[in-house]
Structure formats: C-alpha cells, structure tokens
Amino acid sequence: NSLQGKVFLLLGLIDASFIIGLGIAMFFAFANPLATAFR
C-alpha cells in the first residue's frame, strides 16, 4: 500500500516537473525575442 503511494507521488512529481519545465521553456521562448527587441 505504501509502495503504491510512493509510486503515485513519484509519478505526480515527474508530471509536475515536466509541466513546470514546459512552462519555463515556453516562457524563455517567448521572453527572449521580446527582451532582444527592447534592447
């Protein structure tokens, strides 16, 4: 039972880190052209 909880927590962390990484990648992809345009 605890093993199932650990696996579920691990999958949740992997899913969250993937979404966070995707969000950061999108942020840098859209922020860099704007930053270079203002310079």
C-alpha positions as MATLAB code, in Angstrom:
seq = 'NSLQGKVFLLLGLIDASFIIGLGIAMFFAFANPLATAFR';
ca = [
       0.000    0.000    0.000;
       2.816    2.409    0.879;
       4.669    1.356   -2.281;
       1.635    2.310   -4.374;
       1.541    5.691   -2.621;
       5.240    6.282   -3.290;
       4.843    5.371   -6.975;
       1.816    7.674   -7.246;
       3.744   10.509   -5.578;
       6.761    9.919   -7.842;
       4.583    9.978  -10.974;
       2.922   13.166   -9.713;
       6.317   14.830   -9.178;
       7.533   13.749  -12.633;
       4.329   15.053  -14.227;
       4.572   18.347  -12.324;
       8.266   18.803  -13.166;
       7.501   18.119  -16.841;
       4.734   20.749  -16.868;
       6.959   23.233  -14.988;
       9.833   22.616  -17.416;
       7.491   23.057  -20.364;
       6.207   26.324  -18.884;
       9.754   27.615  -18.300;
      10.749   26.626  -21.848;
       7.716   28.428  -23.288;
       8.466   31.462  -21.080;
      12.061   31.682  -22.331;
      10.973   31.014  -25.932;
       8.537   33.948  -25.818;
      10.519   36.230  -23.467;
      13.852   36.142  -25.339;
      12.628   37.776  -28.605;
      10.843   40.441  -26.551;
      13.960   41.081  -24.456;
      16.152   41.377  -27.557;
      13.558   43.648  -29.219;
      13.633   46.098  -26.290;
      17.430   46.285  -26.247;
];
